[in-house]
Amino acid sequence: MTTSHHSARWAIVALLLLSVCINYIDRGSLSVAAPILSKEFVLSDKKLGYLLSSFFWSYTVFQLVAGWLVDRRDVKWVYAGGFFVWSLAMAATGLANSFAALLAARLALGIGESVFLPSASKIVVRLFPAERRGLPNAWVDVGTKIGPGLSTLLGGLLIGRYGWRALFIGVGLTSLLWLLPWIYTVAGEPVQAEQQRTSGPGMLQILSRRETWGTSLGMFALGYVWIFLLTWLPSYLVRERNYSMEKMAVFGSLPFWGMAAATLAGGWASDRWIARGTSATRVRKTFAVAGLLLCAGLMLPAALVADQSLALAFLIASCVSLGIFTSNVWAITQTLAGPQAAGKWTGIQNFVGNLGGVFSPIIAGLIVEQTRSFFLAFAVAAVILVLGAGCYLFLVPRVEPIMWRPGGNPIDE
């Protein structure tokens, strides 16, 4: 590995990190604007839940399309095309003048952003060996936490000063500049040079593995809880904890910063632990299961305690625990799938995972509308986290590469 090759790999990771920050700023901005939008468009909690969920309708369905594309086409251009679409959709949201227009823009945003995880997973598999994927995956995943943090912090402040339309139009159009360094940096670099043209397993072969269902159902737990926090946390802090928009912008971003730090630390620590001779199975599963269980155990007190500061502390600790899980979740998948199946497996897993994103905003909206409280919404999320931990514990016996035959069938069957 030459110095230039090593630098090129991490330059690509840095660009992925930046794009993921933009990705999550875009998808999270509607949640930050929700308290204002619900008044301007006269939206009930139920209708707002549908609007917050709509992004995940198209995002989830197109995961399978994106996974298929990145295993068959140049991943650089697949990702660039998706980025272009989602940036324009973000800007279009700021021009919406009706509920229907908002809904259409969110659906378009979901289609564009569907390329993110299949593309990123494919790129990391090509650039890094299995035992060194914890840290690059963690860096990419950090963007999924920094983005919501920035969306909550800067979005809340910008909306308070300039209005919600300026946020969507400004961020959507400015983010298009990212495409310039992406096309220049990735052209001719190892993402393309190292691609293998061998035939990988088909969707049915991948779906026949219990490991696929273990990682996918575990991802459903993450999707449900993560999107619940992403979409309803600003409204929870404003309505139930009586934060102002400015105070919500600052304190509401803290759980995401904590989660980002835990993700990065977990990715680094897991790679170090494996380098010292511990099996990948023990390391990856320990981080995954412990993170989900800790998050569940800390989430309920956040909804129960009366003290505003203590509730926020529990929320931050809960998100830090979820960051421990996310630091290794994609390293598990990439190790199991290998280069031949990384795109399709990621697409399947993220499809199932984001069904949680489809359901959680709607379920939370219905619960809040019926009970006038967020407690039961947090309790449902905690139960789903425990079930997700069980999926990783019992359906993923070993974190080892599946050796696919040329025809796509695994050798061990």
N, C-alpha and C positions, 0 to 999 in steps of 0.2 A: 504494500500500500504506500504510494508516494505521498509526499506532503501536499502536492496540489490536489490529488484525488481525495485525501482526507479533508482538506479545506472545502472542496467542492461539495462533499457530502453534507457537511455541517452548514454550508451556505444554503443548501436546499432545505434542510431542516429549519433554518431561521426563517426562510420565506414561507414555509408551511405554517410555522408558528404565527407569523404576522397575518397570514390569510385566515387562520382559524380565529384569531382575535376579531378580525373584521366580520367573519361569518357569525360569530356569537353576539357581536354588537348589533348586527342587523336583525337577527332573530329575536333578540331580547329587548329591542327598543320599544316594541308594541306593549310589552308588559310594563315598562316604565311609564309609558304614556297612557296606560289603561285608566287610571283614575280621572284623567282629563277627557279622554275619548269617550268614556262611558257617559259623561255628562253632556258632551257636545252632540253625540249621536243618540242620546237617550237609550242606552243599552242596559238591560237587566243583567243580573249576575249570570243567569243562564245563557243569555245571548253573548255576553262577553266571554264566557267559557268556550262557546263554540268558535268565536273569532280567534281566541288564543290557541285553540286546538287546530284550527284549519291549516296552519303551516305544516303540521305533521301528517295531514292526510296525503298531500302530494309528496312530501319528503319521504314518507315511509314507503309508499308504493314504488317510487322511482329508485329506491335502494337496489332493488333487484335488477333494474335496467342499468344503473351505474356500475354495479358489480360485474355484470356481463361485459359492459363496454371496456372497463379498465383491464380486463384479462385478454381483450382482443384488439384494442386500439392503443395508440401512443398516449400514455397516461398524461403527458404534459399538456396535450391539446384538449383532452377530455376535461381536465381540471380547469384549464384556462376558459373553456367554453362555459362551464358551469359558473365560474366566478363572474364572468361577464353578465350572464343572465340574472344572477341573484343581486348584483349591484344595481342593475337597471330596475329590478323589482323593488328594491329598497327605496330608490328615488321616486318610483311611481306611487308608493304608499303615501308620500307627502303630498301628492296631488289629489288623493281620493276625496270625494265629497259625499259619499254615501256608504252605508254598510256593505252593499254589494261590491263597490269598488275596492274597499279595504280587503274584503274576502278574496277577490281576484288577485290582488297584489300579493297577499300572503301565500296563496296557492302557487303563484309563479316563483316566489322566493323559495318555497320548498322544493320545487323542481330543480332550480339552479343549485341549491346547497346540497342536494342529494349526492353529488359527486365527491363530497369532502372525504368521508371516512374510507370508502373503497379505494380512492386514489391515494390517500395518505398511507393506508396500510400497505398497499402494493409497493409504494416507493420505499418505505422503511424496510420491507422484506428484501427488496433488491439491494439496498445500500448497506445493511448491517447483518452480521451473523446472529443466530438465535440468542446466544448468550449475552449479546451486547445490545439488545433491542429495548431494554427497560428504560434507559436514559433518553434515547431519541423519541420513543413513544411518549415518555413523560413530558418532554419539551413540547411536542405537538399538543398533548392533552392540556398543558398549562394554558394554551390559548383558549380552550373551552371554558376556563375559569377567569382568566384575565378579561376576556371579551364581555361576559356578563358583569364583571366588576366595573369595567369602564362604561358599559352601557348604563348601569345603575347610577354610577357616580357622575360621569360627564353628561349622560342623557338627562338625568334629573335636573342638573344645573342648567343645561342648555334650554330644556323645555321651560323651566321657570323663568328664564330671561328672554328667550327669543320665540318660544312657542314650539309645538310639536312638529309642525310641517318643516321648519328649518332643519331640525335634527335629521329627518328622513332624507330630504333632498340633498343636504350638504354631505352627509356620510356616504350616501349611495353614489354620488358622482365623484367625490374625491377618491374613494377607494379604487376606482378604475385604474389609477396610477400604478397600483401593485402589479398589474399585468406586464409592465415594461421590464422590471428586473426579473420576473419569473421567466418570461420567454428568452431573455438574454442568458440567464444563469443556467437554466436547465438544458438549453440546446446543446446537444453533443456530449452531455455529461453522463455518468454511469447509469442513470435511470433508464436511458435508452440503450446504451452500449451493452449492458449486462442482461437485457431481456432475453429470456429463452422462448423459443417458438414451439416447444414441445406441447403435446396435447395434454391438458389437465383433466381432472374429473369433472363430470357434469353436475348439475344441480341435484339430481336424484341421488347420485352417489354420495354427495356431501350430506344431504338430508337423511341418509340412512344411518349416519353415525350418531350415537347418543351424545358424543362430545359436542356436536353441533347444537343439539337441543339444550345441553347443559350451559354452554356459553351464551346461547340466544335467550334462554329464559332468565339467566342471570342478568343479561343485558336489559331485558324487559323491566326488571326491578330497578336497575339504574335509570332507565328511561322514564319510568313512572315518577320516581322521586325527584330526579334532576329537573324534569320539566315542570313538575309541581312547584318546586322552588323557583325555577326560572320565571314562570308565568304568574304565580300568585304571591311571591314574597313581597314585592312592592306594595300591593294592595293590602296584604296582611299587616305590614308595618304601619301603613297610613291609617287603616280603618280600625284595627284591633289594638294596636300599640300606640296609636295617636301621634305618630311621627308627622312632622311637616314634610312637604316635598323635598325641601333642601336637606333636612335632617335624614330623611329616608335615603337620599342620594349618597350621603356619606356613610352612614351606619349600615345601610342595606348592602353596600358593596363589600363590607368586611368579611362575611362568610365566603365570598368568592376568592378573596385574596388568600384566606387561610387554606382553602381547598387547593389553590394553585401551588402554594408552598409545599403542602403535603404531597401533592402529586410529584413534584420535582424531586423532593427528598426520597420518596418511595421508589421512584425509578432508579435513582442513583444507588440507594441502599440495596435494592434487589439484585442489581447487576454485580455489586461488590460481594454480596452473599454467595451468589452462584460462582463467582470467580474464585472464592475460597474453598470450593469443592462441594457445596451443598447442592442437592439435585434441584433442577428447575421446577419439578413437580412440587416439592415441599415449599420452595420460596414463593413461587407465583400463587399457589393456592392459599398459602398463609396470608399473604397481603390481600387477596380477593375476599376470602371468607371473613377475616378479622375486620376489614374495612366496612363491610356491609352490616355486620352484627353491631359494631360500635356505633355506627350511624343510627341504627334503629334504637339502640339503648339511650342515645342522647337526644333524639328528636322529640320524644314524648314530653320530657321535662320542659323543653322549650315552649310547648303549647300550654303547659299546666301552671307554671310559676306566674305569680302576679307581678313581680318586680320587672320592670322594663329592661334594665341593664342585665339582669341575670338571664332573662329569656334570650337576649341577644347573644350572651356568652355561650349558652347551650346550643344555639343555632350555629355559631361559629365552630364549636367543637364537633358538632354533627357533620358539618361540611368538611372539616379537616379529616374526619374519619372516612368520608366518602372519597376524598382525594387519595387516601391510602389504597382504596380499591381500584380507582381509575388508573393509578400508576402502573398497574400490571395487567389490566384487562385485555388490552390489545396485544401485548406480548404473548399471552396465552393463546389467543386465536392465531396469531401469525406463526407460532411454533407448530401448532397442530396442523394448520393448513399447508404451510410451505409455499414457495413461490408459485407453484402451479395453480393453487386454489385460493390464494389470499384474497383476490378481488371478489370472487363469488361468495366465499364463506363470509367475508366481511359484509357483503350486501345482504345475505340472508340474516346474519346476526343483527345487523342494524335495522333491518326490516322488522324483525320481531321486537327488538328493543324499543323502537320508536312507536310501536303500537301502544306502549306505555305512555308515550308523549301524546298520542291521540286521545287516550282515555282520561289521563290525570287532570287536565284543565277542565274537562267537562264534569267529571265526577266531583272535583273540588268545588266547582261552581254550583252544582246541585246541592252539595252538602252545606255550603255556606248560605245559600239561599233558604234552605229548609230549617237549618239550626241557628242561623245568625251567629255562628261561631266557627273558628278554624280548627277546633280541637279534634273533631272526628276525622277531618281531612288529614291531619298529621298522624292520627292513629292508624288509618288505613295505609298510609305510606310506610309506617314502621313495620307492619305485618308483612307487606310485600318485600321489604328488605330482608327479613328473616327467611322467607321462602326462597329468595334469590341466592342467599348464602347456601342453602341446602342444595340448590341445583349445582353449584360449583363443587360442593363437597362430595356429592354422590353420583353425579352424571359425568364428571370429568375425572376419571381414575388416575390418569397420567398426563403430564404436560410434556409430550414427546412428539416429534414429527411423524405424521402418518405417511407411510411410503406408498404412494400411488403407483399402480402399474400403468404402462402406456395407455391402456384402454380406459383408465380412470378408476378402476377398482382398487381398494386398499389391499396391500400384500398380506396383511395379517388376517384377512377373511377368506 
